[in-house]
Structure formats: structure tokens, C-alpha cells
């Protein structure tokens, strides 16, 4: 599925028509990263290939001085959750409008829900988490500059 295929994240800014500039505020640049439609992942192999492809995209598009990078999952039923991994943890920032997904995260990862919107999961739960979320995701977008808490600011994905 993802194997050797390049992720379709493209940071080059497209040529914009004059009418498009009229919709942007005068000091507003087009977004750096664009959403990529989600392809349902069914097996651990599919998820591992997706993780490898995203690791390559992050290495290619995120500079060494940048912090708060990861992947934003836009859920089809509404809401966003932001994912960052470090050497020993998976950090999830589940926005208020995506809190409906909490029971699924608990079931998929066999962990308790945190008191706040920031989840810190063991790193060995990543594949289970993505398989659990897969049928509910509409798109993903690379992110940089998102605050994941102190642990999420270290460079590792």
C-alpha cells in the first residue's frame, strides 16, 4: 500500500490565481502543509508502511530547529487529534471537538483516559492506535509548531 511510495505532502506553494489572493488576508501565506486524503489501513503491515512513509516525509520537510511537529488526523465525524512520537512514548493531543474518540483510544490501546486532552501512551501502542482510528480518519496533515507538552518537543517520530 504505502511501501516505497512517496507521501503526497508537498510543501511547494502552488501558483495562485489573482482571485485566490483576494480570499487571503493581506499578511496571510498559504498553508505550509496540505491535508492528504486518508487511505484505510487494515493490517499491522499497512500501518508500519504508513509510519515509515511519514518518517521520511517528516525528515524531508521538517527542519532540525523546528519543534512541535507530528501529524494531525482530521476525523470524518469532526475534530482533530495531533500525534507525535518520541523514543518511548506516543503523545496525542485530542482537541475538545474530538473528545468523542476517547473511548476508542482507550479500547484500542488498553490504557486509561487522561484527565486532560493530552494523552501519553507507551510507544508499543502506536500500531494498535492507528488501526483503531483508521476507519474514522478523513485526512492527515503534517504539522510543525504544535505544543505537545515538554515530552512532545523532543525530535523523534
C-alpha positions in Angstrom: 0.0 0.0 0.0 2.5 2.6 1.1 5.6 0.5 0.8 8.0 2.6 -1.3 5.5 5.2 -2.4 6.3 8.8 -1.5 3.9 10.5 0.8 1.9 13.2 -1.2 2.9 16.0 1.2 4.1 18.9 -1.0 5.4 22.0 0.6 5.8 23.8 -2.6 3.3 26.6 -2.8 1.1 26.3 -5.9 0.7 29.1 -8.3 -2.3 31.0 -7.2 -4.7 32.9 -9.3 -5.3 36.6 -8.5 -8.8 35.8 -7.3 -7.4 33.4 -4.8 -5.2 36.1 -3.2 -8.4 38.1 -2.6 -9.6 35.4 -0.2 -6.4 35.5 1.9 -5.8 38.3 4.4 -3.0 40.6 3.1 -0.4 39.2 5.5 -1.6 35.6 5.3 0.5 33.0 3.5 -1.0 29.8 2.1 -0.7 26.8 4.5 2.7 25.2 4.5 1.3 21.6 4.5 -1.9 20.5 2.8 -4.2 17.7 4.0 -3.8 14.3 2.4 -6.9 12.1 2.0 -6.7 9.1 4.3 -6.4 5.6 2.9 -7.9 3.0 5.3 -5.2 0.8 6.9 -6.3 -2.7 7.8 -3.2 -4.6 8.9 -0.1 -4.0 11.1 2.0 -4.2 7.9 -0.1 -1.4 6.3 0.4 0.7 9.5 4.1 0.1 9.7 4.5 1.1 6.0 2.5 4.3 6.7 4.7 5.1 9.7 7.9 4.6 7.6 6.5 6.8 4.8 5.6 9.5 7.4 9.0 9.3 9.0 10.6 10.0 5.6 8.2 12.9 5.0 9.0 14.4 8.4 12.7 14.1 7.8 12.3 15.7 4.4 10.0 18.6 5.3 10.8 19.4 9.0 14.0 21.3 9.8 16.2 20.3 12.7 15.4 23.6 14.6 11.6 23.0 14.4 9.7 21.7 17.4 6.1 20.6 17.9 6.0 18.5 14.7 3.9 15.5 14.0 0.7 14.5 12.2 -2.8 16.0 12.5 -5.6 13.4 12.0 -8.8 15.1 10.9 -11.7 12.8 11.8 -14.5 12.3 9.4 -17.2 12.9 12.0 -15.5 16.0 13.3 -12.5 17.1 15.3 -8.7 16.8 15.1 -6.1 14.9 17.0 -2.4 15.6 16.8 0.1 12.8 17.1 3.8 13.0 18.0 6.1 10.1 18.9 9.3 10.1 20.9 11.7 7.3 21.6 9.5 5.9 24.4 6.0 7.4 24.0 3.1 8.3 21.8 1.8 11.8 22.5 -1.8 12.6 21.4 -3.4 15.9 21.7 -7.1 15.4 21.3 -9.0 18.6 20.7 -12.2 19.3 22.5 -14.4 18.6 19.4 -12.7 15.2 19.0 -13.2 14.0 22.6 -15.9 11.6 21.3 -13.0 9.4 20.1 -11.6 8.8 23.7 -13.5 5.5 24.3 -12.0 4.2 21.0 -8.5 5.2 22.1 -9.0 3.5 25.5 -10.2 0.3 23.8 -7.5 0.3 21.0 -4.6 0.9 23.4 -5.9 -0.7 26.6 -5.0 2.4 28.6 -6.9 4.7 30.8 -8.1 8.1 29.6 -6.2 11.1 31.0 -7.8 13.9 32.9 -6.8 16.4 30.2 -6.7 16.4 26.4 -3.0 15.3 26.3 -2.5 11.5 26.2 0.9 9.9 26.8 0.8 6.3 25.6 3.5 3.7 25.6 5.4 3.6 22.3 4.3 0.0 21.6 0.6 1.1 21.3 1.1 3.1 18.1 0.2 0.4 15.6 -2.9 -0.6 17.6 -3.9 3.1 17.9 -3.7 3.7 14.2 -5.6 0.5 13.3 -8.3 1.6 15.7 -8.5 5.1 14.3 -8.2 4.1 10.6 -11.8 3.8 9.6 -12.6 7.2 11.3 -10.0 9.4 9.7 -10.7 11.7 6.7 -7.3 13.1 6.2 -3.8 13.8 7.7 -1.6 16.8 7.6 2.0 17.3 8.7 2.2 19.9 11.5 5.0 22.0 12.9 4.9 24.3 15.9 2.1 22.5 17.7 2.6 22.3 21.5 2.6 18.7 22.7 3.9 19.4 26.1 7.5 19.1 27.2 7.9 15.5 26.1 6.5 16.1 22.7 9.0 18.8 21.9 11.9 16.4 21.5 12.9 15.5 18.0 11.8 11.9 17.3 9.0 10.4 15.3 
